[in-house]
Amino acid sequence: MTRSKLLIVLSVVTVFALLVGVAVVTAVVTRDSWEEPKPAATSAPSGLKQFYDQDVEWSGCGSERCAWITVPVDYAKPDGATTRIRVVVHPAEGGKAKRSILVNPGGPGGSAVDFASTMASSFGSDVRTMYDVVGVDPRGVGESSPLECLPDKDFDEFVETDPDPDDAAEIAALRQSITDLGEACENNSGELAGHVSTVEAAKDMDVVRALLGRSKLDWFGASYGTSLGAVYAQLFPTNVGRMVLDGAVDPSLDAVGSSLGQTTGFQRAIDAYAEDCVKDSDCPLGNDAKAGIAKIADLMKQLDATPMKATSDRDLTEGHAFYGIALTLYDEETWPYLSDGLKAAFQGDGSVLLRFSDVYFERDEDGSYAGNMGQVIYAVNCLDASKHLTLEETEAIIPRFEKVSPVFGRALAWGALGCSDWPIEATNPLPKIEAKGAPPILVLGTTRDPATPYEWAKALASQLSSGVLITREGDGHTAYNSGNVCIKDAVDGFFTDGTVPKDGLTCKAGS
């Protein structure tokens, strides 16, 4: 709902792969025997038969199968304009799938088409023998008739906007940047800009389910993908198959609650990093964790006053440092990169943290952006929101946020104002989540998850009438790809034979 929601991004596997520059390797399996699906014999919602029964042309895309699926831009006007969504299928090993798992990495704005490659090699062999793994880029995202907003150079300026303004001019600039982004989306993408909400994306997933020939939707969603999955379960509870929500979002929170939760989560994460760092004699924070956090907070204040030289033509701003530091907190394995970035910055070199910020936004060295996540996230979150803050309300919460986090507090407090200045009316806000009638839904939470705090997983599991909470003790964003065998066994067992773990299962660190 806010600028702070940019901190719910791709799953940690994808982020880490981008950060360290390694390729995600997928298994290569003979798939010649894959049979094109026929639409499931289920009734379509009123007025939507032409979408649920459409002819789908499948083609090879590498060793996978790909297709375009047509959906209405506005489900309230099914005879109106349409848009296309991109679907990629990684056929089950042996090509004889009994079911299909749709996967989503989060964002909003992360590419599920890309994430499907990761998950096709992450699921256990029993899962991959039984399931096709399917990636569907949500409407407006990635390959699915992407939402077009600001050109690259203008988006650079947007990212560089001061995230925690100090005076009236900076406040006006921050607010105007949100309005300008929304107007650019509307001017360049037309009607679609007002119809990329989570509710509408969830309805698209049901069209895909039917066209894959499945009577039930099996789902693995990470981060924001848990919100998309939960909304689907609310809209189509009897169509839910085996659903796993990893790194859960609490969709009941307003802008303040959401921003405060992430403030708490990221402060926990940077505290854990600092405690670990000071054990090393080479730690850039020194030998005292509390003093080290204060040192990072001072760096942010210095960057707010005077950006730091980073490259021949770019400076490290406070905003860049904010995103660069946040990125490295998504996974305990990336903490050494944070140390590298901080060490350089403390010595007057902003290039490392700037590079991390660029990775966060998928910005290439030539100034182009590989995806539109950094922009579409605003469109989705603001269309999902039902209530906005005033400037006065935002200014009143700042001290509370600063107390929680001296590093992230001010920026995340101002982030709660974001959607107040979004110019496109929200017509499909998030519904209340209960999903009555759905089968058991697994909700995974990590105790020191920075982007989706553990409290959110507990909240979502309690909101779902059939929610089953599974806890991973540890650091980092999301649980399944953390290397925790207990978590992996619970999830893979659920997908392969429907075994529902005991509600409240706790998987300890290192298990």
Order of alpha helices (4+ residues) and beta strands (2+ residues): alpha-alpha-beta-beta-beta-beta-alpha-alpha-beta-alpha-alpha-alpha-beta-alpha-beta-alpha-alpha-beta-beta-alpha-alpha-alpha-alpha-alpha-alpha-beta-alpha-beta-alpha-beta
